[in-house]
Amino acid sequence: MNLASVLIRKILKDSDGDTWGAFHRHYLPKEYHKVHDLIEKHSTLYGTLPTFEDLKLSIRDARLREKLYAIEVSEEVDIACSQLLEYLKNEYAQSESMNLIEKFLETSVAMSTAEEIVEAIQDIVLELEDKIDLIPEEENMQKISLFEPEEMLERSVPLGLNSEYDLETTFGPGDLILIGGKRGHGKSVTCANIVERSFSKGDSTIYFTIEMNSRSILQRVCSIATGVPSTAIMHKNLSISEWERVATWWSSRFEEGEKDYQEYLRHRNFEELHASLNIKPLRETQIDVVHDASLSLSKIRTELDKKVKILQPKIVVVDYINQVERHGRAAKIGQYDWSEQIEVSKALKQMAQNYGVIMVSPYQIDASGEARFAKGILDAPDAAFTLDTHSKEDGIIEFKCTKMRNGGEVGFISKIDWATLKIGPDNGYVPGETEPTGEEVQEL
């Protein structure tokens, strides 16, 4: 059975516009491309699929007319067009994957490191996904449910940055949230707070970082969790009670860490505590930090493939979107090109859906508050906020909502302790504005 001929014949005979709308030209062998173009041209001009008679009247080329006749007399099958399209997609995926793998094998000799080989293999996966529509069952109109499954609702979580805002707004698996801010205005601090809140509630998180190393991220999260100033942790300049709080938090990351903490209270040597802990396994709930100065989409995907099933994180942070490369390369090609950044944003949204996580990523804004380099990166996310820290003396950080796919664009202001980097959960107020009374809060 010639699958391409059978499918085109059935689509035209049944006038199945839905299947034709999901049909891509490159699924077909090259000898069918001109036939596809004729059908698409007629469909665009007249708004309906053509009949075979319509096509015959528009063809002048003898070979093309013969090809159309062969399609018209091809085998008739009792299989739905949508199912035939799935078969054709599978056939194309097999053929295209073999072509890409052959190219990889031809060039892999020049690759010097394991990381480059893994990047190249992941690029093959990304390229295939770009070319093939993969519609999950939950999007099938025959099987879709009106309500979210209970397990999906249970995985919805608030940002954890403002208690009042959290009562009204939560985010669920598949959501992409972008946090915009100028350099040094709290983007990474916000991410660290989101991670700490999730971890404190018993959920693992994965944090991809480009500019800051893993230790720096953990120091920030520790400061937020313990209330110990971040500079004190960085310089190991802590009081006795602060050492205890830090040691408690650090020990809590490891299996049976409480026993080692009790020993610490005897010897008061943090390095000795660390040495006794790092031979033990981490607990199931983890803050997993991945530091890569040349972070690419394929690297993110590789890590998520390895870790999501094990850690089952609700939140994944990618810090930050403007510096993620679409493809891993020795030289950063087009990293700040607007089209590349739009594709990165779309890819992060797709990963959030594929892995069933909430994806959070900061992005840079310019002096006017617009996204630097590429405004189009805001097309893919479900929510976007921009940060205004006012002056640090004010002790507040304002989250202005610039996009909310489901709901109104409502922002919030939280208190921030710049010493410990902790945001919220209490409301903050702009200096000069009085704190609302109970009646005013009810009206709001």
C-alpha positions, 0 to 999 in steps of 0.5 A: 500500500502506498501510504501517501497516495491512499491518504491524499485520496481519502482526504479529498474523497472525504473532504477532510479539512481537519486532517489536511490542516494537520498535514505537513508537506514534508511528511510526503516523499518529494514526488508528492510535493507538487500535488500537495502544493496544488491542493494547498493553493486551491484550499487557500483560494477557495476555502475548501478542499478541491475535488479530483476534477478541480485539480485535473482542470488546473494541471498542465504538466503531463507527469503531474497529471499522471501522478494525480491519476495514480492517486485517484485510483489508489487502494481504498481502505476503511481507515480514518484519515486521522489514523492514516496521517499518524501512520505517515508521520511515523513513517516520516519520523523513522526515515528522517531520524535515520537521515539525521543519525547518519549525518551525526555519525559522519560528523561525530569523529570530529567531536572531542568530548562526551558533552558535545556528543550528547548535545548533538544527539539532543539536537536531533531530538529537538529537530525532529520535534520541530518537524513533527506534530505530537498531539498528546491524548489529552488534546484529542477532542474525542477523549478530552475531559472538561475538568483537570484531573485531580492529580493535576490540581494537586500539583498546582502551587502558588509562587509563595512570594505574597500570602494574599496573592497566593490565596487567589493565584496558583500555577500548574503543570505546563505553565511557563512564568517569566520574571522581567527585571533590569540587571541587579534588580532581584530576578535571581533573588526571586527565583531563589525565593520560589525554590526555597518556598517549594523546597520548604513545603516538601517538593524538589526543584531543579535550578538551571543557572548560567551566571551564578555557580551552584554554591552561590545559589545554595547560599542564597536559598540557605540565607532565605530559609534560615534568616541568616544574612547572605553576606555572613554566609558568603564570608563565614562570619556567623554568630553561634546561633546563626551557625546552628541555623545554617547547620540545621538546614544543611543537615536536613538535606541528607538522610539521617542528617539529624544525627550528624547535627547532634554531633555538630552541637558537640564539636561545633566544626562545620567542616567536620559536619559537612564531611560526615554528611557528604558520604550520605545520600541526599533525601528524596526532596532535593534542590538540584542545581545545574550550572552551565555557562553555555546552557542550551536547550538540549542540555536542559532537556538532557538533565530533565530526562535524567531527573524529572522521574526521580525527583518529581519536581513541581518547579523548574527554574532556568536562570535566565532565558536571554542567555540560553542557546537554542543549540549547543555550539562551541561559539555562541551563534545568534544568542541575542538574535530576537528569533532565537530567543522567541524559539527558546521561549517556545521551547521552554513552554513546550518542556513545561508541558512535556515534563509536567512542571512549572517552568520559571525563567527571568528575562532582562527588560530595558529602561522602558520596562520592555523585554530586551532584544525580543518582545516576542518571548512574551508570546509563549508564557502563561504569566509574566511579571516585571520587577520594581525594587524601588529603593532598597531602603524602602524594603519592598519589591513590586511585581507588576503583572504584564500577562496572565493567560487565565485571569486578570493581570493583577500584581502585588507588592511584598516586603523584602529583607535585602540582608537575608534576601527573603521576599514576603510573604507579607504585603509591602507598601510604597512609601507615602502610601498609607497601609489600607484599613480592613474595610479598604482591603475588603473592597479591594 
